[in-house]
Amino acid sequence: MSTSAASHLSPAFPERAAWGTAGKLRAWQAAALEQYLREQPRDFLAVATPGAGKTTYALRVATELIDQGVVEQVTIVAPTEHLKTQWADAAARVGIQIDPRFTNAQEQHAADYDGVAVTYAGVASRPALHRARTSARPTLVILDEIHHGGDNRSWGDAIREAFEPATRRLALTGTPFRSDTSPIPFVRYEEGADGIRRSASDFTYGYAEALRDSVVRPVLFMAYGGAMRWRTRAGDEVAARLGEEATKDVTAAAWRTALDPAGDWIPSVLRAADKRLTEVRRHVPDAGGLVIASNQTAARAYARTLRELTGDAPTVVLSDDAGSSSRIEEFAESDARWMVAVRMVSEGVDVPRLCVGVYATSTSTPLFFAQAVGRFVRARRRGETASVFLPSVPLILAHAATMEEQRDHALDRPKQQEDEASLWSEEEGLLREANAAEAASDDQLQLSFEALESEAEFDHVLFDAQQWGMGADVGSEDEQEYLGLPGLLEPDQVTHLLRERQTRQAKRTPPQTDAPVAAHRALTAQRKELNSLVAAYARKTNQQHAFIHNELRQTCGGPTLDRATSEQVTERIALIRKWFVGRR
């Protein structure tokens, strides 16, 4: 390494040099590093599933470039304030000193540091300042979770202006897709045979590969449905079952009713999740749980419920400020059971001992869901399993069933996909809302909605895109079979045990008799069967659930599933079974 390149480094440089030669990388990290050093690109996009170790990889690239004299300073751009500190701590462990408290009031970082950590929002507020810093010395810019770079174009335009002069740019993401078509700066797009331009990564390491390598944990998704009742602004009372086919508005209202702290659904699911955590802690003593809430009011209420259930006060994280960062760090280093947080904890926050999660938010984008589940998949030793409790909402279950699929950011979409993206997109503004000191009020929504009653019902376990244990009462022996799965299991052992339990449950089911069955119970069972078949067919054909339900209705006739008769549902079940055998 040249004298000029070494002269600016902090006193910790000897430690960093030793790590650079002796540090052990995972196989994917070593392969990505070898490719990077061989190609020496100005721009490089590494896509690695959450929990795989993107930070370690990026810091190794940084040490190599500093050693070679290619760069003299490092700028790390992260989505949140907490992640700035997390990056600075990780960099310090390898001898790179990063200032996470750098502000736009400064012209340069202090001589004690090798670079700075800033947020996308901070760059957007003064891009010219950061451009001047980048131009002053050869700079490596690490763009963490680069998919935020296209946010309303303002962040994207700012980072393009600020970092265009950079010597090297290393972009990282665990979820390289967005619900909109705003291009992401410094990302290459290639046109496919279908004419759609998609993001092209330079190195990709997906969840399926990471699971095979025991880099991440297998995830059990515990889906809960149930009966919901609410009142509309017009004063009408509406009842529906969570998880059954319905219009967008009915699904959203049933979902919100389930998440209402005053109902029975949330306490029942939290109780089940805490039982699961107790079982996991028999094998992983410091295992922790995280409840992801939609807003601060709900988070506080969920925390009170957990305290009543467990006798312990959970850690509550309500906003992305200095106090929240310290609470997250304290929780990460303790053996406390539960943390309750608003959405901001879903991305990048590193608490490796999280093994059980409750997805108690109405946020529905695939990007957010993938990042949220990513908080639970980081493996510390072989065999650790993760469990995430979900509302039985078709869109969320579809996200869970396709975790292993690789996605890219598409700039062009067919009209139907554009409509779907517009319908479901909540991505814009999530980070700004999460970083705010107070979450947005739900007062306006409450004017048109009042949750009245909710009850939970265990629907099934989803693992490796397969459903197990369809339908059981909360607290039933069947539900306890799944809550009691060991906390240390390899993926093939999970499948084996799920199959065993389903066989055992089938044997406990009494044989069919001529005893009458209540019509409403028979119809509920039929609807569940049809929804399960639709979900499986959606995975097979890569179509939306709503599109398949609509095609069944057009062919067979009749109303939506929530109003269809037993005969009509039976006809649709028969048709979709034929599709599995002979269609397409």
C-alpha positions in Angstrom: 0.0 0.0 0.0 1.3 3.4 -0.9 2.4 6.0 1.7 -0.1 8.5 0.4 -3.0 6.1 0.7 -2.0 5.1 4.2 -1.2 8.5 5.6 -4.9 9.6 6.2 -5.9 6.4 8.0 -6.9 6.4 11.7 -4.6 4.9 14.4 -6.7 1.7 14.1 -5.2 0.9 10.7 -2.9 -2.0 11.9 -6.0 -3.8 13.2 -7.8 -3.2 9.9 -4.9 -4.5 7.9 -4.7 -7.7 9.9 -8.5 -8.2 9.4 -8.0 -7.6 5.7 -5.6 -10.5 5.4 -7.0 -12.9 8.0 -10.7 -12.3 8.1 -12.9 -15.3 7.2 -15.7 -14.7 4.7 -18.7 -16.8 3.9 -18.5 -18.6 0.5 -20.8 -16.1 -1.2 -18.9 -13.1 0.2 -15.6 -14.5 -0.9 -17.0 -15.2 -4.4 -18.4 -11.7 -4.7 -15.2 -10.2 -3.5 -13.1 -12.2 -5.9 -15.4 -11.0 -8.8 -15.2 -7.4 -7.6 -11.4 -7.4 -7.4 -11.1 -9.1 -10.7 -13.4 -6.7 -12.6 -12.6 -3.5 -10.6 -15.9 -1.8 -11.7 -16.8 1.7 -10.9 -20.4 0.6 -10.1 -21.3 -2.8 -8.6 -24.7 -4.0 -7.4 -24.7 -6.8 -4.9 -28.1 -8.4 -4.1 -28.1 -10.6 -1.0 -31.0 -11.8 1.0 -31.5 -10.1 4.4 -29.3 -11.7 7.0 -26.7 -12.9 4.6 -24.0 -10.5 5.6 -24.0 -7.6 3.2 -22.3 -5.3 5.7 -19.3 -7.6 6.2 -18.9 -8.0 2.4 -19.0 -4.2 1.8 -16.5 -3.4 4.5 -14.1 -6.0 3.1 -14.4 -4.3 -0.3 -13.6 -1.0 1.4 -10.5 -2.3 3.1 -9.2 -3.8 -0.1 -9.7 -0.5 -2.0 -8.0 1.4 0.8 -5.1 -1.0 0.8 -4.7 -0.7 -3.0 -4.8 3.1 -2.7 -7.8 3.3 -5.0 -9.8 5.4 -2.5 -9.0 7.6 0.5 -12.3 8.0 2.2 -15.6 6.1 2.6 -19.1 7.5 2.5 -21.9 5.1 3.7 -25.5 6.1 2.8 -28.2 4.3 4.8 -32.0 4.6 5.1 -32.2 5.4 8.8 -30.4 7.1 11.6 -30.0 3.8 13.6 -28.3 2.1 10.6 -25.7 4.9 10.5 -24.6 3.9 14.0 -24.8 0.2 13.2 -22.5 0.7 10.1 -20.0 2.8 12.1 -19.8 0.1 14.8 -19.3 -2.6 12.2 -16.6 -0.6 10.4 -14.8 0.1 13.7 -14.4 -3.6 14.3 -12.3 -3.8 11.1 -10.4 -0.7 11.7 -12.3 1.8 9.6 -13.4 4.8 11.6 -16.7 6.2 10.4 -18.5 9.3 11.8 -22.2 8.5 12.1 -22.9 12.0 13.6 -21.7 14.0 10.6 -24.1 16.7 9.7 -24.7 18.9 6.7 -23.4 21.9 8.7 -19.9 20.4 8.4 -17.7 20.7 5.3 -15.6 17.6 6.0 -15.3 14.9 8.6 -12.7 15.3 11.4 -9.2 13.9 10.9 -9.9 11.1 13.3 -12.3 9.5 10.8 -11.9 7.7 7.5 -15.3 8.7 6.3 -18.9 9.3 7.3 -22.3 7.6 7.5 -25.3 9.7 6.3 -29.0 9.0 5.4 -30.6 9.3 2.0 -32.8 12.1 3.5 -29.6 13.9 4.6 -28.1 13.7 1.2 -31.3 14.9 -0.4 -31.3 18.1 1.8 -27.9 19.2 0.6 -26.7 17.2 -2.4 -24.2 19.9 -3.5 -22.3 19.6 -0.2 -21.9 15.9 -0.6 -20.8 16.3 -4.2 -18.1 18.7 -3.0 -17.0 16.2 -0.4 -17.0 13.3 -2.9 -15.0 15.4 -5.4 -12.4 16.5 -2.9 -10.7 13.0 -2.4 -11.0 9.6 -4.1 -14.2 8.2 -2.5 -15.9 4.9 -2.1 -19.6 5.3 -1.7 -21.5 2.4 -0.2 -25.3 2.8 -0.9 -27.1 0.5 1.6 -30.6 -0.6 0.5 -30.2 1.2 -2.8 -33.8 0.5 -3.7 -34.7 3.7 -1.7 -32.7 5.7 -4.2 -35.7 6.1 -6.5 -38.0 7.3 -3.8 -40.3 9.9 -5.4 -37.2 10.6 -7.6 -36.1 13.3 -5.0 -33.8 10.9 -3.2 -32.7 9.4 -6.5 -31.9 12.7 -8.1 -30.0 13.8 -5.0 -27.7 10.7 -4.8 -27.1 11.0 -8.5 -25.9 14.6 -8.1 -24.0 14.0 -4.9 -22.1 10.8 -5.9 -21.6 11.0 -9.6 -18.0 12.1 -9.0 -17.3 9.1 -6.8 -14.3 6.9 -7.7 -16.2 3.7 -6.8 -19.9 3.1 -5.9 -21.0 -0.2 -4.2 -24.7 -0.6 -4.1 -26.3 -3.1 -1.7 -29.9 -4.4 -1.3 -31.7 -7.4 0.0 -34.9 -6.5 -2.0 -34.0 -5.1 -5.4 -37.6 -4.3 -6.4 -40.0 -1.4 -6.0 -43.7 -1.1 -6.6 -43.2 1.8 -8.9 -41.1 2.4 -12.0 -38.8 5.1 -10.9 -35.3 4.2 -12.1 -32.6 3.8 -9.4 -29.4 5.7 -9.9 -26.2 3.8 -10.7 -28.2 0.6 -11.4 -28.0 -1.1 -14.8 -31.2 -2.1 -16.5 -31.4 -4.7 -19.2 -34.3 -5.4 -21.6 -35.7 -9.0 -21.5 -37.3 -11.0 -24.3 -40.7 -9.6 -23.2 -39.5 -6.0 -23.8 -39.5 -5.2 -20.1 -36.4 -3.5 -18.7 -35.3 -5.0 -15.3 -32.5 -4.2 -12.9 -29.4 -6.3 -13.4 -27.3 -7.2 -10.4 -23.6 -7.9 -10.7 -23.8 -10.6 -7.9 -26.9 -12.2 -6.5 -27.3 -14.4 -3.4 -30.9 -15.4 -2.7 -32.8 -16.7 0.2 -33.0 -20.3 -1.2 -29.2 -20.4 -1.6 -28.6 -18.9 1.9 -31.0 -21.5 3.4 -29.1 -24.3 1.6 -25.8 -22.9 3.0 -27.3 -22.5 6.6 -26.6 -18.8 6.4 -30.2 -18.0 7.2 -32.9 -19.8 9.2 -35.9 -21.7 7.9 -39.1 -19.7 8.5 -42.4 -21.1 9.7 -45.3 -18.8 8.9 -48.2 -19.2 11.3 -51.4 -17.9 9.7 -54.4 -16.8 11.7 -57.8 -15.9 10.4 -61.1 -15.6 12.2 -64.5 -13.8 12.3 -64.5 -9.9 12.1 -67.2 -7.4 12.6 -67.1 -3.6 12.1 -69.2 -0.5 11.5 -69.0 1.7 8.5 -69.3 5.5 8.4 -72.9 5.0 7.2 -73.6 3.1 10.4 -73.9 -0.3 8.7 -72.5 -3.3 10.5 -70.4 -5.6 8.3 -69.2 -9.1 9.2 -66.6 -11.1 7.3 -64.0 -13.8 7.8 -60.3 -12.8 7.6 -58.7 -14.7 4.7 -61.7 -15.4 2.6 -62.1 -13.9 -0.9 -63.6 -10.4 -0.7 -63.3 -7.0 -2.3 -60.2 -4.9 -1.5 -62.2 -2.6 0.9 -63.7 -5.6 2.8 -60.3 -7.3 3.1 -58.7 -4.1 4.3 -61.5 -3.5 6.9 -61.3 -7.1 8.2 -57.6 -6.8 8.4 -57.8 -3.5 10.4 -60.4 -5.1 12.7 -58.1 -8.0 13.4 -55.3 -5.6 14.3 -57.5 -3.5 16.6 -56.0 -3.7 20.1 -59.5 -3.8 21.7 -60.5 -7.0 20.0 -59.7 -10.6 20.8 -57.7 -11.4 17.7 -54.5 -9.6 18.7 -54.4 -11.0 22.3 -55.0 -14.5 21.0 -52.2 -14.3 18.4 -49.8 -12.6 20.9 -50.5 -15.4 23.4 -49.8 -18.1 20.7 -46.6 -16.3 19.7 -45.4 -16.1 23.3 -46.0 -19.8 23.7 -44.0 -20.4 20.5 -41.2 -18.2 21.9 -41.2 -20.2 25.2 -40.7 -23.4 23.2 -37.9 -21.9 21.1 -36.1 -20.6 24.2 -35.9 -24.2 25.5 -33.3 -24.7 22.7 -32.2 -21.1 22.2 -32.2 -19.5 25.7 -31.7 -15.9 24.5 -34.3 -16.1 21.7 -36.3 -12.9 21.4 -39.6 -11.8 19.7 -40.6 -8.7 17.8 -44.1 -7.3 17.1 -44.2 -5.0 14.1 -47.1 -2.5 14.5 -48.6 0.0 12.1 -48.5 3.0 14.4 -47.4 4.2 17.8 -50.9 3.9 19.4 -51.2 0.3 18.4 -47.6 -0.4 19.5 -48.2 0.9 23.0 -51.4 -1.1 23.2 -49.7 -4.3 22.1 -47.0 -3.7 24.6 -49.6 -3.5 27.4 -51.1 -6.8 26.3 -47.8 -8.5 26.2 -47.0 -7.2 29.7 -50.3 -8.7 30.9 -49.6 -12.0 29.2 -46.0 -12.4 30.3 -45.6 -10.3 33.4 -42.6 -8.6 31.8 -42.6 -5.1 30.2 -41.4 -5.4 26.5 -39.0 -3.0 24.9 -41.0 -0.4 23.0 -39.4 1.4 20.0 -41.6 4.2 18.5 -39.4 6.3 16.3 -36.0 6.5 14.7 -34.1 8.7 17.2 -31.1 8.4 19.4 -33.1 7.0 22.3 -34.6 4.3 20.0 -31.2 3.2 18.8 -30.0 2.7 22.4 -33.2 0.8 23.3 -32.7 -1.5 20.2 -29.0 -2.1 21.2 -29.9 -2.8 24.8 -32.5 -5.3 23.7 -30.1 -6.9 21.2 -27.5 -7.5 24.0 -30.0 -8.7 26.6 -32.1 -11.9 26.9 -35.4 -10.0 27.2 -38.4 -11.7 25.6 -40.2 -9.1 23.5 -39.7 -5.8 21.6 -42.6 -3.9 20.1 -41.9 -1.4 17.3 -43.4 0.6 14.5 -42.4 -0.2 11.0 -38.9 1.5 11.1 -37.4 -1.6 12.8 -38.2 -3.7 9.7 -35.2 -2.7 7.6 -31.6 -3.4 8.3 -31.8 -3.4 12.1 -29.5 -6.2 13.3 -30.8 -8.2 16.3 -29.6 -11.7 15.5 -31.4 -13.3 18.4 -34.9 -12.5 17.1 -36.5 -15.8 16.4 -40.3 -15.1 16.7 -42.2 -12.3 15.0 -45.7 -11.0 14.8 -46.6 -9.1 11.6 -49.2 -6.8 13.2 -49.2 -4.1 10.5 -51.4 -3.4 7.5 -48.4 -2.6 5.3 -48.6 -4.9 2.3 -45.8 -4.2 -0.2 -43.5 -7.2 -1.0 -40.5 -5.0 -0.3 -41.6 -4.2 3.2 -42.7 -7.8 3.9 -39.3 -9.2 2.7 -37.4 -6.7 4.9 -39.6 -7.4 7.9 -39.1 -11.2 7.6 -35.4 -10.5 7.1 -35.2 -9.4 10.8 -35.8 -13.0 11.8 -33.7 -15.1 9.4 -30.1 -14.3 10.4 -28.6 -17.7 11.5 -26.1 -17.8 14.4 -25.7 -21.5 14.5 -27.1 -24.4 12.5 -30.6 -25.5 13.1 -32.2 -22.3 14.5 -35.7 -21.8 13.2 -37.7 -18.6 12.9 -41.5 -18.3 13.3 -43.5 -15.4 12.0 -47.2 -15.0 12.9 -49.4 -13.5 10.1 -52.9 -12.4 9.5 -54.5 -14.8 7.0 -54.7 -12.2 4.3 -54.2 -13.6 0.7 -51.8 -10.9 -0.3 -49.5 -11.4 2.7 -49.7 -15.2 2.4 -48.7 -14.9 -1.3 -45.6 -12.9 -0.2 -44.8 -15.6 2.3 -45.2 -18.4 -0.2 -42.8 -16.7 -2.7 -39.9 -15.8 -0.3 -37.5 -17.9 -2.3 -38.3 -16.2 -5.6 -35.7 -13.8 -7.1 -37.2 -10.4 -8.0 -35.8 -7.5 -10.0 -36.9 -3.9 -10.4 -38.9 -3.6 -13.6 -39.2 -0.2 -15.4 -41.9 -1.3 -17.8 -45.1 -3.2 -16.9 -48.2 -4.5 -18.6 -51.3 -2.4 -17.9 -52.7 -5.1 -15.4 -49.5 -5.0 -13.3 -49.5 -1.2 -13.3 -53.1 -1.3 -11.9 -52.1 -3.8 -9.3 -49.0 -1.8 -8.3 -51.1 1.3 -8.0 -53.8 -0.5 -6.0 -51.5 -2.0 -3.4 -48.5 0.3 -3.3 -47.7 1.9 0.1 -44.0 2.1 -0.3 -43.6 5.8 -1.0 -43.0 7.7 2.2 -42.7 4.7 4.5 -39.2 5.7 5.5 -40.0 9.3 6.0 -43.0 8.3 8.1 -41.0 5.8 10.1 -38.3 8.4 10.8 -40.8 10.9 12.2 -41.0 11.5 15.9 -44.7 10.7 15.9 -46.5 8.3 13.6 -49.3 9.6 11.4 -52.7 9.8 13.1 -55.5 7.4 12.1 -58.2 9.9 13.1 -59.4 10.4 9.5 -59.6 6.7 8.9 -61.5 6.2 12.1 -64.2 8.6 10.8 -65.2 5.9 8.3 -64.5 2.8 10.3 -65.1 1.4 13.8 -63.9 -2.1 14.8 -66.5 -3.9 16.8 -65.4 -7.5 17.3 -62.7 -9.9 16.3 -61.8 -13.5 17.1 -58.8 -15.5 16.1 -58.7 -18.9 14.4 -55.5 -20.8 13.6 -55.6 -21.4 9.9 -52.4 -23.2 9.0 -48.6 -23.3 8.9 -46.9 -22.2 5.7 -43.4 -23.6 5.1 -41.5 -23.9 1.8 -44.7 -22.7 0.0 -46.7 -25.6 1.4 -49.6 -25.3 3.8 -49.9 -27.7 6.8 -52.6 -28.2 9.4 -55.6 -26.5 7.8 -58.0 -25.0 10.3 -58.1 -25.4 14.1 -59.4 -23.4 17.1 -57.0 -21.2 19.0 -55.7 -23.2 22.0 -56.7 -26.5 20.4 -54.5 -29.6 20.5 -53.9 -29.2 16.7 -52.6 -25.6 17.1 -50.3 -26.7 20.0 -48.8 -29.4 17.8 -47.3 -26.6 15.7 -46.5 -24.1 18.4 -44.5 -26.9 20.2 -42.1 -27.6 17.3 -38.5 -27.6 18.5 -36.5 -24.4 18.2 -33.5 -26.2 16.6 -34.3 -27.9 13.2 -32.8 -28.2 9.8 -35.1 -27.4 6.9 -35.5 -31.1 6.0 -36.3 -31.8 9.6 -39.0 -29.1 9.6 -40.7 -30.7 6.6 -40.5 -34.2 8.2 -42.0 -33.0 11.5 -44.8 -31.1 9.8 -45.7 -34.1 7.8 -45.7 -36.3 10.9 -47.9 -33.9 12.7 -50.4 -33.6 9.9 -50.6 -37.4 9.7 -51.2 -37.6 13.5 -53.9 -35.0 13.3 -55.6 -36.8 10.4 -55.7 -40.0 12.6 -57.3 -38.1 15.4 -60.1 -36.8 13.2 -63.2 -38.9 13.7 -64.5 -40.9 10.7 -67.3 -39.4 8.7 -70.8 -40.3 10.0 -74.3 -39.5 9.0 -74.5 -37.0 11.7 -75.6 -33.6 10.3 -73.0 -30.8 10.0 -74.1 -27.2 10.4 -74.4 -25.6 7.0 -72.3 -22.6 7.9 -69.4 -24.9 9.1 -69.5 -26.9 5.9 -69.5 -23.8 3.8 -66.5 -22.4 5.8 -64.6 -25.6 5.2 -65.3 -25.4 1.4 -64.2 -21.8 1.2 -61.0 -22.6 3.0 -60.4 -25.5 0.5 -61.0 -23.3 -2.5 -58.7 -20.6 -1.1 -56.0 -23.2 -0.6 -56.3 -24.4 -4.1 -56.3 -20.9 -5.5 -53.1 -20.1 -3.6 -51.4 -23.3 -4.9 -52.5 -22.5 -8.5 -51.3 -18.9 -8.1 -47.8 -20.2 -7.2 -47.9 -22.6 -10.2 -49.0 -20.0 -12.7 -47.6 -16.8 -11.2 -51.0 -15.2 -11.3 -52.7 -13.0 -8.7 -55.3 -14.7 -6.4 -57.9 -12.2 -7.3 -57.4 -12.8 -11.0 -57.9 -16.6 -10.5 -61.0 -16.1 -8.3 -62.5 -13.8 -11.0 -61.8 -16.3 -13.8 -63.5 -19.0 -11.7 -66.6 -16.7 -11.2 -66.7 -15.8 -14.9 -66.7 -19.5 -15.9 -69.0 -20.9 -13.2 -71.1 -17.9 -12.5 -72.3 -16.6 -9.2 -71.2 -13.9 -6.7 -67.9 -13.4 -4.9 -66.7 -16.2 -2.6 -68.0 -14.5 0.6 -71.6 -14.6 -0.9 -71.4 -17.9 -2.9 -73.5 -20.9 -2.0 -72.1 -24.3 -1.2 -73.1 -25.6 -4.6 -71.3 -22.7 -6.3 -68.2 -23.2 -4.3 -68.2 -26.9 -5.0 -68.4 -26.2 -8.7 -65.4 -23.8 -8.5 -63.4 -26.4 -6.6 -64.1 -29.0 -9.3 -63.0 -26.6 -12.0 -59.7 -25.5 -10.5 -58.8 -29.2 -9.8 -59.3 -29.8 -13.6 -57.0 -26.8 -14.3 -54.3 -28.4 -12.3 -54.5 -31.6 -14.4 -54.9 -30.3 -17.9 -54.7 -26.5 -18.3 -51.6 -24.8 -19.7 
